[in-house]
Amino acid sequence: MGSLLNILWKSVLLDDAAIREWHERPNVFLRGLVLIVLISLIAEITVFGVNLVTQIQPVDLTSIPEDMNEWYELQDRWMPEMGPEFRKAWEGMMDVMVPMFRDLSEIEAPLPRGVVGFLDAVGGWLARAVAAIGGWLFYGALVLIGVRLLGGKAKLPVFLGSVALYIVPGLLAVLQPVPCLGILLAFAGTVWSIVVYMKATSMVTGLDAGRSIVAVVAPFFIITLLSGLFLGLTVLWFAIIF
């Protein structure tokens, strides 16, 4: 275990020998999968704790109108052109929604609130780990396509297992709930992860640093472009229909 942790630590410090040793270990894909799951769960442990406390606490009905009014004041501050008509419509909405929330809170659930809250928090925690696995697989496949177009070589399972090292700096996200500092550390962890991904890509595929950067970054821009195009077409479609 100590040897493995040492390899991981040196790998995220961009040590060539450590990254190569991780890459050459047997069953690197399975090791990468386990690493993605473990780091994702550890990084989200504080978020899980916050969600758990929130879910098991009883609903504070008195805070609902206050929260809704706070949201309206924020919108009014940024978009004062909404005018008194929107205020009147918002008050009418509150007259409907607040009693509805009160009625919903009085419905007896088949399980105690604590059990339901615990299961919901655990479900969200595990869902984020599954999402991390999906992102690792999907984005890694796109990067490998770019790698091969740029002249690099690697088999998909080996490539995915090798670049899984990028998840390790994500441990900084465990401090994300800390005000101000948490956001900065999470951002630093994201940047660090990208650098590790690029380094591992270069080591595994034989590409130089420049082409590795292109292979890693290009899918992000392509996905962003396609998402923007899809959103634009959706808005245009709704504009034509309605």
Residue pairs with C-beta under 8 A, 6 or more apart in sequence:
6 18
7 18
7 21
7 22
8 18
8 22
8 35
8 165
8 168
9 18
10 17
10 18
11 18
11 19
11 22
11 165
11 168
11 196
11 200
12 165
12 168
12 169
12 192
12 196
14 195
14 196
14 199
16 203
19 162
19 165
19 199
19 200
19 203
20 203
22 28
22 31
22 162
22 165
23 158
23 161
23 162
23 200
23 203
23 204
25 31
27 161
28 157
28 158
28 161
28 162
29 157
29 158
29 160
29 161
30 161
31 161
31 164
32 136
32 160
32 161
32 162
32 163
32 164
33 133
33 161
33 164
35 164
35 165
35 167
35 168
36 129
36 132
36 133
36 136
36 164
36 167
37 129
37 132
37 133
39 167
39 168
39 170
39 171
40 128
40 129
40 132
40 133
40 167
40 170
41 125
41 126
41 129
42 171
42 174
43 170
43 171
43 172
43 173
43 174
44 125
44 128
44 129
44 173
44 174
45 125
45 174
46 174
46 175
46 176
46 177
47 125
47 128
47 176
47 177
48 121
48 122
48 124
48 125
50 177
51 120
51 121
51 124
51 125
52 117
52 118
52 121
54 117
55 116
55 117
55 118
55 120
55 121
56 113
56 114
56 117
56 118
57 117
58 113
59 101
59 105
61 98
61 101
61 102
61 105
64 97
64 98
64 101
65 94
65 98
68 90
68 94
68 97
68 98
69 94
72 87
72 90
75 82
76 82
76 87
109 116
111 119
132 167
136 160
136 164
136 167
137 160
139 219
140 156
140 159
140 160
140 163
141 156
141 160
142 219
142 222
142 223
143 159
143 163
143 197
143 201
143 215
143 216
143 219
144 154
144 156
144 159
146 214
146 215
146 216
146 218
146 219
147 153
147 154
147 159
147 201
147 205
147 207
147 212
147 215
150 207
150 211
150 214
150 215
151 207
151 211
152 201
152 205
152 206
152 207
152 211
152 212
152 215
153 205
153 206
154 162
154 204
154 205
158 204
159 201
159 204
159 205
162 200
162 203
162 204
163 197
163 200
163 201
163 204
165 196
165 197
165 200
166 193
166 194
166 196
166 197
166 200
167 193
168 193
168 196
169 188
169 189
169 190
169 192
169 193
169 196
170 189
170 190
170 193
171 189
172 185
172 186
172 188
172 189
172 192
173 185
173 186
173 189
175 181
175 182
175 185
175 186
176 182
176 183
176 185
176 186
178 185
194 216
197 216
198 209
198 212
198 213
198 216
199 212
201 207
201 212
201 215
201 216
202 208
202 209
202 212
205 212
205 215
207 215
